[in-house]
Structures are given as C-alpha cells and as structure tokens.
Amino acid sequence: MSIDSLRRSARATVSGLPGGFWWLWLSTLVNRTGAFVLTFLSLYLTQELGHSAWFAGLVVALHGLGGVAGSPLGGALTDRWGRRPTMVTMHLAAATCALLLAVVTSTWGVAVVVLLMGVAMQAVRPSINATIADLVPDHEVRRAYALNYWALNLGFAIAAIGGGAAIVLGYRTLFVVDAAATALCALIVFLRLPETRPEAKADQQTGEAVAEEKVSVLTVLRDAPFRTLVTLNLLVCLVFTAPWIGLPLTMAGEGLAPSAYGVVIAVNGIVIVAFQLLVNKVTDKRSPAMLLTVSSLLFAVGTGATALAGSSLAFAATVVVWTIGEMVHVPTNAAATARLAPEHARGRYQGVMGMSWAVAGFVAPILAGWVVDGPGPNVLWIACAVLGALAAVGYQTRLRKALADEPVAEEPPVASAGTAVTVTGSGSGSGSGSGSEDALPVAADDKVSSS
C-alpha cells in the first residue's frame, strides 16, 4: 500500500464526524495525556511511602471496586441529570482526588481517596459513551468509538513516556499535573461540548411531555440480548485483565528481568497507537457479532499462547495477538451497547456495561495472582483461552440475530461549537426491555485498570 493510499485511508477514517465529537475526542486526549496516578501509583506506594506490594495491589483493587459503584451511578446521572453536567462533575471529582493524593500519606487516607477516584473515573464513562451515541449517526458509531479509544491510548502512551521522564520531579508533582489535566478536560467539556440528552417525547394530542419509563439496573438486565452482551463482555474482560497481572509474574518465572516486561507490555500501546485507524478501516461495515467473535478468538489465542512462550520476543508476539483483539473488541462492544439501548436509557445501559469492566478490574487481578501462586501460570493461560473461546461461541450463537441488521445511514445532527443544545439521539433503541433474543439494538474505552 502506497503512502498516498495510506493518507487517503487515514483521511477517510477521521472525516465526516460532527464537531461536537472532536471536542469530546480532544477532552479524552487531554485527560489521558495527564493520567499519571494509576500509571505510577504502585511505585509511589512502595518506593515513596514504603508500603508493601500487597498493600499496593489492594489499593489498585479498591480503585476497581470504586468503579463497580461508579458505573451505575454515572449511568443514572447521565440519563437524569444530563451528559455534560455528569462529565464535568465527575472529571472535577477525579481531579480533586488526584490532588489529594499529592498531600495525603496515611494508609486509610490513600485507600479512601483511591476508592473515590475509582468511583469518579468510572462514573464519567457512561456519559462519554452516551454522548458519542447521541452525536454520531448509527452507521458511524463504531468508528467514533474506535477513534475515541485511539485518543485514549495515544494519551496513555504519552503519559507513560512523559511521566517516566519527569519522575525526577517527584510523584506528587505528577499527581498535581494529573489533576490539572483532568480539570482542563472538564473545562473543554463545559465550554465546547453541547448537551445531547434526548428531549422527552411529547403526546401527539396534548403536546405535553410523556413521562419516560423508569429504568433501573434490574430493568436493563431484563433486556435479554443486552444481558447476554454484558455476560460475554465480562468473560472477555477477565481474559483481557489477566495479562496485566499474570504476564509479569510468568516472565519473572522464566528468569526474565522486570525491564523485559516493561518493553513487552509497551507493545500493547505501540500497536494500538500505530494501527487502530487501520484496523478500524479494515473492520468497517463488518457484522458486529462476527467482529466480537473474532476478537474473542484473538484474546483466546493470544493469552493461551503465553503458556508456550519462553523469551521476550515470544511474549511480545502474544501481546500483539490479543492487542489486535482489543482494538476490534472495545469499539465494537461499545457500539453494540449503544445500539441495544433506547435513547432515554443510554446512560444506564452504558453504566451496566461499564460494571462488567469494573468487576473484571477488581476480580481478575486477585484470581490471576492466586492461580499463578497455586496451580501455576500455565493453568491461568489455559483458562484464559477457554474463556475466550466460550465468549466467541456465545457471540456467534446468542447475538448473531440481535446484532444482524445494519442501521440506516442518517445525517449527523449539527450543533454550533460551544452552544448547549438538545439533540435527539439517532439510535433505534429497539432492544429496550424486550426480553427477546431477536430484539435489535461504550474503555474501555480504556485499560481495565482505569475503566
């Protein structure tokens, strides 16, 4: 493929989306470029404050536990309060927590702040994903989620490199910079992003607003296709989370230095930043069920092959395989969630989906560490391969019909930059509470540790 064709392909990948989306994209990039807390938290706790590795792991798990509560909270606020107020409030709450970590040193203080930070960071995800679904036409939603995920990983890579170089300034300085970047993200959202929560539908005879059906977490889970999507995503999330804990332990067991793990895991971010746009181009217009099936198989093969690896190069190759699965899975799953959700409950649906990421972020590190210490790392990787294969079978047999029909192309809603307007969502919402496997309809948009 020539340079010109690559340039044309990249231009086509980023063209045609409304201006509001790009302000949201910019806010994601700014936020993740300054995301130093989670990247360096374990080092700060062990090297700066002198805590044990066990305590550091517990604190990271508390962040995931906070996300379990934050995701449904954010979903409810997104639908009731609005997308933009939820984003601004939760970004500012996360910024406050980052600032507090620069001054709080007590054991309980650090644990509580990290727990609350997990709540705030996860609570903002449903509002971001719902806004994308509101702004972007149905047939472009998956591409928009992929672009936002690309911005997240680009920022993550910049933060990892920049934070490593700036570590001489001290961990607390990095945490203050994190707080400033998150506050700037909130400012961008407040000044430039329109409110997109759909207006309440009016009665055709009286013209009065019709009260929307009350939606709770239990209501969302009664939607059979969506319940299946959440369950299968939880399996994939468990597989996706395992390498972040099991891989360094497995490599250490093979006699490889910690620096070798740093190089190997960096492949994940490099591949995503370099090839996310290309993967999105290749997978464009493909069946969502097929893409989710393929991504699950890539997770199964990539993690399962880790049991056979013995060198840094071999471990890096396994990372490449499951990273491709990640690039396909995350935007496709987010788009499928948006498609199954009715307009007035998009936040709650995204919040319930976010819980699957948060639960995996809490449970998987504990399980992975226990399996490696007990039965051994090979058992962990075989289990991951089995779970990935089961998820692939589930996507193909349980969701192929529910996600079969392609949405009709529509013109994107136009909103002037910086103007708060209400936009009627473009999703079909035909999967709402149907309880039918044939009903039709985002991370992960982040790494699990910060989802």
N, C-alpha and C positions, 0 to 999 in steps of 0.2 A: 504494500500500500504506500503511495507516494505522500510527500509532505503536504501537498495541496489537498489531496483527498482526506488526509487526517484533519487538516484545518477545516475543511468543509463539514466533515463529520462532527467535529467539536462545536462548530458554529450552529449546526442544526440541533445539537443536543441541548444547547443553552438558550435557543431562540424561542420566541412565541409565548413566553410566560408573562403574566401581569406584573406591573411594577411593585405592587404590594408584596409579592412573593420574594422579590430580590431584596427588599428591605428586611424581611424575615431571614433570608439567607445570610445577609450581612451581619445581622444580630447574632446568628448562630456562630459564624466565623469569629467574630469579636469575642464572644463568650468563651469559646473553646480555645482560642489562642492564649487566653489568660488563665486557663484551667490548670493551676499548679497544685491545688490542695490534694486532690486524690492521687495525682501522679507521684507526689513526694511525701505523702502523709506517713507511710510506714517507715521511711527513712527518718523523718522528723521525730516520730515517736520513739524509735530505738536509738538513734545516734544523738539527737539533741536533748531529749527528755530522759533518756536512759531506761525506757520501758522494755519489757521483754518482747520477743517476736510473737508470743502467744497473745499478749495484750494488743499488739498492733493488728494482728489478724482479727481479734474480737471487735476492735473499733471499726475496721473496714466492713465487717459483717453487720454492725449496727447501722452503718450507712445504708446497706441494702435493706435492713429491716425498716428503716425510716421510709424507704421508697415504697414498701408494701402498703403503708398507711397513706403516703403522699399521693400515690397514683389515683385511687378512687376519689380522694379529696379534691385533687386538681380537676378530675373529670366532672365532678358535680359543680364546682365553681365555674368551670368553663361554660357549661350549659346555662347555669342560673345567673351568674354574675356577668359573664362576657369573656371573650378570648383575651382581649388586650388588658383589662384590669387584672386578670389572673396571671398573665405573663409578667406584667410589671411588678406586681406584689411579690410573686414568688422569686423573681430574679433579685429583687432588693433584699428579700429574706435570706437568700443564699449568699449574697454579698455581705450581709451583716454577719452571718456565721463564719465566713472566711476571715473577716476582720477580727472576730472574737478569737479565732484560733491563733492569731498572732499575739494575743495577750494572755489567754487562758492556759494555764500549765497544770492544774490539778487533774488527777486521774478522772474523777467523776465529771469535772467540768469539760474536759476534752470529749469524753464519751457522749455527754448530753448534746454538746454543740454539733458533733458529727452526726448524731441521730437526727437532730432537727435539720441539718443540712441535707440529709438524705430525703427527708420529707419535702423540703422546698424544691430540691433539684428534680425530683420525680414528679412533683405536682405540676410543674410547668410543661411537662411533655404532652399531656393531652391537649392543652390549649394550642401548642405549636402545631401538632398534627391535625387538629380540627380546623385551624386557620388555613392550612395548606389545602385541605379538602374543600373549604368554603371558597377560596380564591381561584383555584385551578379547575378547569373543566375536567370531567370524569376521565376522558381518554388521555389526559396528560398528568394525572395524579401520581402514577408510579414514577414517572420521570422526575417530577418535582420532589418527591421523597428521596429519590436517588441523589439528586443534586444537593439537597439539604444534608444528606448523610455524608456526601463528599466534603462539604464545607466543614462538618463536624470533625471528620478525620484529618482534614488539612490543618485545622486549628489545633487538633490534638497533637499532630506531628510537630508543629511549630512550638507548641508549649513544651513538649518533651525535650526538644533540642535546645530551645531558648532557656528553659528552666535549668537544664543541666549545665549550660554555660554560665548562667547567672547565679548558680548555687553558692558562689563565693560571697554573695551579698547576704546570705543567710536565709533560712527557711521562712522566717517571719516576714522578710521583705517580699518574698514570692507570694505569700498569702495575702499581703496588702495589695499587691499588683492584681491578684486574682479577684479580690473584692472590687477594685477599681474597674476591671474589665467587665465584670458582671453588672456593675452599676451602669456602665456605658451601654451595655446591651439593653438594659431596661429603658434607658433614655432614648435609644433608637426606636424601640418599640412604641414608647409613649408619643414621640414626636412624629414618626413617619408611617406607622402601621395603622391602617383603618380597622375599625371594629367590624367583624364579619359575621357575628352571630345572627342566624336567620330570624326574621321577624315572625311573630306569632301569626298564624293563618287566620283570616277573617271569615266570618259567616257570610255566605253569599247573599242572604236575605236581609239580615240586620246590619251587616257591616261591622259588627263587633268582633273583637278578638276571641278566638276559640281557645279555651284552655288546653294546653298540651297534656298528653297522657303522662302521668308521673312515672319516672323511670328511676329505678334503684339498681344496685349491683345484682340483686336477685332477678330483677326484671330482665336485665341484659343477659344473664346466664340462662334464662329460659329460651332465648333465641338459639335453636339447636345448631344451625350452621356456624354461628359465631362461637358458641360454646366449644364446638369441635375445633375451630380455628385456634382458640385460646389454649386448649389442651395440647394440641400438636405443637404450637409455638413454645409451650413450656418444655416439652421434650427437647426441642431444638436448642432452647436457651440453656438447658442443663448441659448439653453437649458442647455448646459454644463457650460456656464458662469454664469447663473443666481444664482446658489447656492453660489458662491463666494461673492456675494453682498447680496442676499436675505436671505441666511441662518443665518448669524449673526444677522440681523435685526429681523427675525422671532423668533429666540431663545431668543433674548432680550425681545421681546413682550410677551414671555411665562414666563418671570421672571427669566431666567437663566443667570448666570454670564458670562462675556466675557471669563473667563478662560474655561468655559464649551465648548464654541465654539472652542477654541484652541485645546482641546482634540478631539472633534468630527471631525474637519476638518483634523486633523493629521491622522485619519483613512484612508483617501484617499491615502496618501503617503505610509503608512504602508502596505496596501493591495496590492498596485502596486509593491512595492519592494519585498514583500513576495511571491506573486502569479503570477506575469507577465509571468514567464517562464512556469509555469504550465498551465496557460490559453492559452499560445501560443501552447503548446503541444496538448491540447485538441482541439483547433480550427484549427490545421494544416490540410491542404488539403481540408478544407471546402469551399463551394461556397462563393465567396466574397459578392454577393448580399444577400445571406442568413445571413452572419455574420453582414453585415451592417444593415439588417432588425432587427436582434435580438438585436444588440447594441442600436439601436434607441428605441426599446421597453423597454429595461432596463433603458435607460435615462428617458423615459416617466413614467415608474412605480416608479423609484426611486425618481424623483423630484415630481411627483404627490402625492406620499405617504407622502411627507413632510407636506402637509396640514393636515394630520391626526396625526402627531407626537406631543407629548407634553412633553417628557422627553429627557434627553441627550442620553439614550440608544436607544430610538426610532429614534432620529435624526441620530445617528451613523449608525443604520441599513439602513436608506435610503441612506446614503453616500456609504455604502458597495455596494448597488444595482447599483447605477449609476456609481460607480468606476469600477465595472466589465464591464459595458457598455463602459466606456472609454478605458479600456485595450483591448477590442475587436475592437473598432471603429478606434482608431488612426492609428495603423499599417495597418489595412485593407484598410482604406481610402487612406493612402499614397501609398500603393502598387497598388491600383486601379488607382490612378493618374499616376503613373509611367507606368502602362500597357497601358493606353489610349494615352499616349504621344509618338509622333515619336521621334527617337533618337536625332535629331538635335534641338528639341524644348523642351526637358525635363525640362530645367531650367524655361522656360516661363510657361509651364503647372504647375509646382510646385509653381511658383510665383503667378499665378492666384488663385490656390487653397489656398495658404497662405493668400491671400487677404480676403478670407471668414473667416478665423480665426481672422485676424486683425480687420475686420469690426465688428465682434461679440464682440471682446475685447473692442471696442470703444462704440458700441451702447448698448449692453446688460447691462452694469453697470448703464447707465443713465436710461434706460427703467425699469430695476428692481427696482431701488430706487424710481422712480416715481410711479410705481404700488403699492409698499408697502406703501408709504406715502398716496396714493389716495385710490383706490378700496380696498387695503388690501393684506396681504401676501397670503391668500388662493387663490385669483384670479391669483396671479403670478404663483403658483404651478399648478393650473388647466390649465393655459395657456401653461406651460411647458409640461404638459402631452399631451395636444392636439398637440403641435408642434412635439413632439417626435413620436406620433402615425402617424401623417401625413408624417413625414420623412420615417417611416417604410413602409407605404403603397407605397410611391414613389420609394423606393429602390426595392421593390418586383415587382412592376408593370412596372417601367420605365427602370430599369437597369439589370433585370434578364438575358435578352438575351445578352446585351452588355458585361457582365462580365461572361458569362457562360463557355466558353471554357478555359480549363486549358492550360497554356503554356507548351511547350515541354521542358523536362529537358535537360540542356546543362552543359558542364564542365565550371567551372568558369575561367575567364581569369587570367593568372598567371603573376604577376609583382613583381620583386625583391623589397624588402623594401628599401625605400629611393631613388628609381630611378624614375625619371619623364618619364613616358611613356604615349602613347596614346592608349586607349583601345576602341575597337568598342563595343558599347552597345549591350546588349542582348535582349532588349525589342522589341516587334513586331512592335509597333508604327502603327498598322493598323487602329487606331481610328483617325488618323490625318485629321482634317478638313473634315471629311466625310459627316457630317450633317445627318447621318443615325443612328437611334436608335439601329440598329443591328451591328454597327461597333465594332470591338474588340479593346480592348486595345493591400516628403510625406508629437512639436509639440512639435506638436503638439506635432508632436513630442514634445509637450511642453504644459505647462499650458497656457491658453489663455492670461493671463496677461503678459507672456513673449514670446509669439509666434510671 
